[in-house]
Amino acid sequence: MYKELRETVEELTAEGQFFALTTVEVNGQSLRAWAIAPPTLRDLWLAAAGYGDADYLVYQEERWTYAQAHEQVASIANYLQANGVGKDDKVAIAMRNYPEWMLSFWAIVCIGAVPVGVNAWWVAEELEYGLKDSGAKLLICDGERLQRFGSVRSSFPELAVVAVRVDDVPAWATPWSVALAAESVLPEASIEPDDDACIFYTSGTTGHPKGARLTHRGCANNVVTQTFASFALKTAQAKVQHTELPTMSREGLPQTSTIAVTPLFHVTANGMALTLTAGGGKIVHTYKWDAGEALRLIEKERITNFSGVPIMTREIFDHPDFATTDTSSVDSFGGGGAPVQADLIEKVSASGRSAMMAQGYGMTETSTMASAAYGIYQLDKPTSAGMVMPVFDVKCVDEQGNDLPAGETGELCLRGVQIFKGYLNRPDATADAIVDGWLHTGDIGYVDQDNFIHLVDRAKDMVLRGGENVYSSEVEMVIYRYDDVAECAVFAVPDDRLGEEVGVAIYAPKNPSFDANALRTFCKAHLAAFKVPRYIWVLDAPLPRNASGKFVKKELQKTLDVGTAC
């Protein structure tokens, strides 16, 4: 079966084929790229105008066709320009997964400005940091984020604000309807492939999130990468099973569609949205995650591809309504942001439904997808993160940075056209992450003989809670601000539902009656809810350290029982 996969990749990427590869120069490197990738996201959006009256965005009873979306995007773009937003200016988007998120995104990128995806979970303090760090010239936000911004507005006397889905808009903000009233012809713009396309914040080991600068070239190539991954794996599977080969033509087939169940301020959901847009697909938005509602929408909207963190797929299959819901339209249930457990892969395959499990590996810094698995390949290698995509080079290195032979375990490094430009305002962090053109992912693993990535551990000090990255240092910084805490160490605690939960060991010798719940309350005022420790251990002795004086978190993970946590 891997012979068929190798042959399929070679055939599809050959000169003259739809997925042919070319070579481009980026920062002095010659890198493989997709020949059909549009130069910029503006070009991608302009091409999507051809889908006309097809459904594009859906939210509850509201619908936008491609034609309507293009008209509104043009109006928003003109409004932005009329209010001083120009090339390379940053525009922050802070809201739930409303359709206005995508409309704003397209308007911003189409004038050469840079959308900044603000984490909608952030409390006011974190929002303030993100707006200052990005240097945003304008903020587009919904009512919840507008209220949070209001408490820190004094720090941004010049920041213009556009309010989305807000009935009572304060005098210092502009209603969304005003932006939509501008001229509906998209203004001209000059954009280069390696210009910044968007900025997504990813937590950093310094305790503050880092703004990752993605380029138009990287995002556009990722759209083709995601399309190729699905088509190549399905084609190879059809060859193995001697079934009808898929074609790139969508004639006579249902419109591709997905539910935006993970946040659009994350690169995973955003990358999926861009790919759906390029192919004339439909994006169904929801107010919040609910497995029962997802099942209802799958049946009603005839969803073809479901992609979220693995627990979402598990909750769909475990839901009481699953047995009576028509999910026959779904081709794949995808997982990302956390490892897909082997039993879930088997569960989807054995369900008797037509869908297969899919999984991808990537990160903000790779503009989403670097590897992918689907169907029989996911079943055969359930612990793998998928086949490396053709526009990436991959290697593993040891702790000294030396290249390791294929198959040996080390830190995974990637090089390719989708690698981000660097971290905003963080030249040192950028230099640490990208060495001689190679992105050091911080993930420990190996690449097998079939070019599939296997991850075995994470070098980064991170908790992966339900697809959300929680970096220990950021939580520790807040906890150390709390009275009487002498030592603390934050680490991951296994959790059946979310994959991992946040745990912390505290040493507070000055306060024998240390109140763990009071600490949680303090954390909630300074951190998004998903970062607040669920498990707190108050120890009566200093935390274990190694020879260099660092806390030995693995020892804490092994010795502390969740049953004894506060």
Residue pairs with C-beta under 8 A, 6 or more apart in sequence:
1 236
1 237
1 240
1 376
1 377
1 380
2 450
4 236
4 239
4 240
5 232
5 233
5 236
5 377
5 387
5 450
6 450
7 236
7 239
8 232
8 235
8 236
8 239
9 232
9 236
9 387
9 390
11 17
12 18
12 19
12 228
12 231
12 232
12 235
13 19
13 20
13 21
13 390
14 20
18 36
18 248
19 34
19 36
19 224
19 228
19 231
19 232
19 390
20 34
20 35
20 36
21 32
21 33
21 34
21 35
21 390
21 391
22 32
22 33
22 34
22 35
23 30
23 31
23 32
23 33
24 30
24 31
24 33
24 217
24 417
25 31
26 194
26 217
26 417
27 437
29 415
29 437
31 391
31 415
31 416
31 417
32 390
32 391
32 416
32 417
33 217
33 221
33 391
33 417
34 221
34 224
34 225
34 228
34 391
36 224
37 217
37 220
37 221
37 223
37 224
38 44
38 47
38 220
39 193
39 216
39 217
39 220
40 109
40 191
40 192
40 193
40 195
40 197
40 216
40 217
40 220
41 106
41 109
41 110
41 197
41 216
41 219
41 220
41 274
42 109
42 110
42 112
42 189
42 191
42 216
43 220
44 220
44 223
44 274
44 277
44 278
45 70
45 73
45 106
45 109
45 110
45 277
46 186
47 278
48 66
48 70
48 277
48 278
48 280
49 66
49 67
49 70
50 66
50 280
51 66
51 280
52 65
52 66
52 67
53 65
53 66
53 67
54 65
54 66
54 255
54 280
54 282
55 63
55 64
55 65
55 255
55 282
56 64
56 65
56 66
56 68
56 69
56 277
56 282
56 283
57 63
57 64
57 69
57 99
57 102
57 103
57 282
57 283
57 285
58 64
58 99
58 282
58 283
58 284
58 285
58 301
59 98
59 99
59 284
59 285
59 286
60 287
62 99
64 72
64 99
64 103
66 280
69 102
69 103
69 106
70 186
71 184
72 103
72 180
72 184
73 103
73 106
73 107
73 110
73 186
74 107
74 183
74 184
74 185
74 186
74 187
75 179
75 180
75 181
75 182
75 183
75 184
76 103
76 104
76 107
76 179
76 180
76 182
77 107
77 108
77 110
77 111
77 186
77 187
78 182
78 183
78 184
78 185
78 187
79 178
79 179
79 180
79 181
79 182
80 91
80 107
80 108
80 111
80 113
80 138
80 179
81 111
81 187
82 182
83 138
83 160
84 137
84 160
85 91
85 108
85 111
85 113
85 137
85 138
86 111
86 112
86 113
87 111
87 112
87 113
87 189
87 190
87 191
87 195
88 112
88 113
88 114
88 195
88 196
89 113
89 114
89 137
89 138
90 113
90 114
90 116
90 134
90 135
90 136
90 137
90 199
91 104
91 108
91 113
91 114
91 115
91 116
91 136
91 137
91 138
91 139
91 140
92 115
92 116
92 118
92 130
92 131
92 134
92 136
92 138
92 139
92 140
92 141
93 101
93 104
93 105
93 108
93 115
93 116
93 117
93 118
93 140
93 141
93 265
94 118
94 120
94 122
94 127
94 139
94 140
94 141
94 142
94 145
94 149
94 265
95 101
95 120
95 140
95 141
95 142
95 144
95 145
95 164
96 120
96 142
96 144
96 287
96 288
97 260
97 263
97 264
97 269
97 285
97 286
98 142
98 164
98 165
98 285
99 285
100 140
100 142
100 164
100 165
100 176
101 264
101 285
102 264
102 273
102 277
102 283
104 115
104 140
105 115
105 198
105 264
105 270
108 114
108 115
109 115
109 197
109 198
109 216
110 186
110 189
111 187
111 189
112 189
112 190
112 191
112 195
114 196
114 197
114 198
114 199
115 198
115 199
116 130
116 134
116 136
116 198
116 199
116 201
116 211
117 198
117 199
117 200
117 201
117 264
117 265
117 266
117 270
118 127
118 130
118 131
118 141
118 145
118 201
118 265
119 126
119 130
119 201
119 209
119 263
119 265
119 528
120 144
120 145
120 263
120 265
121 468
121 528
121 529
121 530
122 130
122 148
122 528
123 148
123 524
123 525
123 526
123 527
123 528
124 148
124 149
124 151
124 152
125 152
125 525
125 526
126 209
126 527
126 528
127 145
127 148
127 149
127 152
128 152
128 155
129 208
129 209
130 201
130 209
130 211
131 139
131 149
131 156
131 159
132 155
133 208
133 209
133 211
133 424
133 425
134 199
134 211
134 424
136 159
137 159
137 160
138 159
138 160
138 161
138 162
139 149
139 159
139 160
139 161
139 162
140 161
140 162
140 164
141 149
141 161
141 162
141 163
141 164
142 163
142 164
142 165
142 166
143 163
143 164
143 165
143 166
146 161
146 163
146 166
146 170
146 173
149 156
149 161
150 170
153 159
153 172
160 174
161 172
161 173
161 174
162 173
162 174
162 175
162 176
162 178
162 179
163 169
163 170
163 173
163 174
163 175
163 176
164 176
165 176
166 173
166 175
166 176
169 175
191 216
192 216
193 215
193 216
193 217
193 220
194 215
194 216
194 217
194 421
195 215
195 216
196 213
196 214
196 215
196 421
197 214
197 215
197 216
197 218
197 219
198 214
198 219
198 270
199 211
199 212
199 213
199 214
199 424
200 211
200 212
200 214
200 265
200 266
200 267
200 270
200 364
201 209
201 210
201 211
201 212
201 265
202 209
202 210
202 212
202 363
202 364
202 365
202 469
203 209
203 210
203 462
203 469
203 470
203 471
203 474
204 210
204 423
204 426
204 429
204 471
204 473
204 474
205 460
205 461
205 471
205 473
206 429
206 473
207 471
207 473
207 474
207 476
207 477
208 474
209 474
210 423
210 424
210 426
210 429
211 423
211 424
211 425
211 426
212 267
212 364
212 365
212 420
212 422
212 423
212 424
213 420
213 421
213 422
213 423
213 424
214 267
214 364
214 367
214 420
214 421
215 367
215 420
215 421
217 417
218 367
218 417
218 418
218 419
218 420
218 421
219 271
219 274
219 367
221 367
221 391
221 417
221 418
222 271
222 274
222 275
222 367
222 368
222 369
222 418
223 271
223 274
223 275
223 278
225 368
225 369
225 389
225 391
225 418
226 271
226 272
226 275
226 360
226 368
226 369
226 372
227 275
227 278
227 279
228 389
228 390
229 360
229 369
229 372
229 374
229 386
229 387
229 389
230 332
230 358
230 372
230 374
231 246
231 248
233 372
233 373
233 374
233 375
233 377
233 387
234 246
234 374
234 375
235 245
235 246
236 377
237 374
237 375
237 376
237 377
238 244
238 245
238 246
239 245
240 376
241 376
250 256
250 279
250 280
254 302
254 304
254 329
255 280
255 281
255 282
255 302
255 304
256 276
256 279
256 280
256 281
256 282
256 304
256 305
257 276
257 281
257 282
257 283
257 284
257 301
257 302
257 303
257 304
257 305
258 272
258 276
258 281
258 282
258 283
258 284
258 303
258 304
258 305
258 306
258 307
259 284
259 285
259 286
259 294
259 297
259 298
259 301
259 303
259 306
260 269
260 272
260 273
260 283
260 284
260 285
260 286
261 269
261 286
261 289
261 294
261 306
261 307
261 308
261 312
262 268
262 269
262 307
262 308
262 309
262 312
262 337
262 467
263 269
264 270
264 273
266 337
266 364
266 467
267 362
267 363
267 364
267 367
267 368
268 307
268 336
268 337
268 362
268 368
268 467
269 307
270 368
271 367
271 368
271 369
272 307
272 368
273 283
275 281
276 282
276 283
277 283
282 301
284 297
284 301
284 303
286 293
286 294
286 297
289 308
289 312
291 312
291 315
291 316
291 318
291 319
292 319
292 321
294 306
294 312
294 316
295 316
295 319
295 321
295 322
295 325
295 327
296 321
296 325
297 303
298 306
298 325
298 326
298 327
298 329
298 330
299 325
299 326
299 327
302 329
303 329
303 330
304 329
304 330
304 331
305 330
305 331
305 332
305 334
306 312
306 313
306 316
306 330
306 332
306 333
306 334
306 355
307 332
307 333
307 334
307 335
307 336
307 358
308 334
308 335
308 336
308 467
309 335
309 336
309 337
309 338
309 466
309 467
309 499
310 335
310 338
310 339
310 340
310 341
310 344
310 499
311 338
311 466
311 497
311 498
311 499
313 333
313 334
313 335
313 344
313 348
313 357
314 344
314 347
316 322
316 333
317 344
317 347
317 348
317 351
327 353
327 355
328 353
328 354
330 353
330 354
330 355
331 354
331 355
331 356
332 355
332 356
332 357
332 358
332 374
333 348
333 355
333 356
333 357
333 358
334 357
334 358
334 359
334 360
335 344
335 357
335 358
335 359
336 359
336 360
336 361
336 362
336 467
337 464
337 466
337 467
337 468
338 464
338 466
338 467
338 499
339 383
339 385
339 455
339 499
340 357
340 359
340 378
340 382
342 382
342 383
344 357
345 357
345 378
345 379
345 382
346 379
346 382
348 355
348 356
348 357
349 356
349 357
349 379
356 374
356 375
356 378
357 374
357 375
357 378
357 379
358 372
358 373
358 374
358 375
358 378
359 372
359 373
359 374
359 378
359 385
359 386
360 368
360 369
360 370
360 371
360 372
360 373
360 385
360 386
361 369
361 370
361 371
361 372
361 385
361 386
361 453
361 455
362 368
362 369
362 370
362 371
363 370
363 441
364 420
365 419
365 420
365 433
365 439
365 441
366 392
366 414
366 416
366 418
366 419
366 420
366 439
367 418
367 419
367 420
368 418
369 389
369 418
370 388
370 389
370 392
370 394
370 414
370 416
370 418
370 453
371 385
371 386
371 387
371 388
371 389
371 392
371 452
371 453
372 386
372 387
372 389
373 381
373 384
373 385
373 386
373 387
373 452
377 386
377 387
377 452
378 384
378 386
381 448
381 450
381 452
381 454
383 454
384 448
384 452
384 453
384 454
385 445
385 452
385 453
385 454
385 455
386 452
386 453
387 450
387 451
387 452
387 453
388 394
388 447
388 451
388 452
388 453
389 416
391 416
391 417
391 418
392 414
392 415
392 416
392 418
393 414
393 415
393 416
394 412
394 413
394 414
394 415
394 447
394 451
394 453
395 403
395 404
395 413
395 438
395 447
396 403
396 404
396 408
396 409
396 410
396 411
396 412
396 413
396 445
396 446
396 447
397 403
397 404
397 410
397 411
397 413
397 440
398 404
398 410
398 411
399 411
401 435
404 410
406 447
406 449
407 446
407 447
407 448
407 449
408 446
409 444
409 445
409 446
409 456
410 444
410 446
411 440
411 441
411 442
411 443
411 444
411 459
412 441
412 443
412 444
412 445
412 447
412 453
412 455
413 438
413 439
413 440
413 441
414 438
414 439
414 441
415 437
415 438
415 439
419 434
419 437
419 439
420 439
422 430
422 433
422 434
423 429
423 430
423 433
432 440
433 439
433 440
434 440
442 458
442 459
442 460
443 455
443 457
443 458
443 459
443 460
444 455
444 456
444 457
444 458
444 459
445 453
445 454
445 455
445 456
445 457
446 453
446 454
446 456
447 453
447 454
448 454
458 464
460 471
461 471
461 472
461 473
461 553
462 469
462 470
462 471
462 472
462 492
463 469
463 470
463 471
463 472
463 490
463 491
463 492
463 500
463 501
463 502
464 470
464 492
464 499
464 500
465 495
465 498
465 499
465 500
465 501
465 502
465 530
466 497
466 498
466 499
466 530
467 499
468 530
470 502
470 530
470 531
472 489
472 490
472 491
472 553
473 490
474 527
474 531
475 490
475 502
475 504
475 523
475 527
475 531
475 533
476 488
476 489
476 490
476 504
478 522
478 523
478 526
478 527
479 485
479 488
479 490
479 504
479 506
479 519
479 523
479 533
480 488
481 522
481 526
482 519
482 522
483 511
484 508
484 510
484 511
484 514
485 506
485 507
485 508
485 519
486 507
486 508
486 509
486 510
486 542
487 506
487 507
487 542
487 543
487 551
488 504
488 505
488 506
488 507
488 543
489 504
489 505
489 543
489 551
489 553
489 556
490 502
490 503
490 504
490 533
491 503
491 504
491 505
491 553
491 556
491 557
492 500
492 501
492 502
492 503
492 557
493 500
493 501
493 502
493 503
493 534
493 535
493 557
493 562
494 500
494 501
495 501
501 534
501 535
502 530
502 531
502 532
502 533
502 534
502 535
503 533
503 534
503 535
503 536
503 537
503 557
503 560
503 562
503 565
504 533
504 535
504 536
504 537
505 537
505 539
505 543
505 556
505 560
506 514
506 516
506 519
506 536
506 537
506 538
506 539
507 538
507 539
507 541
507 542
507 543
508 514
508 538
514 538
516 536
516 538
516 566
517 566
519 533
519 536
520 532
520 533
520 536
523 531
523 532
523 533
524 532
535 562
535 565
535 566
536 565
536 566
537 556
537 560
537 564
537 565
537 566
538 566
543 551
543 552
543 556
544 551
544 552
544 555
544 556
545 551
545 552
546 552
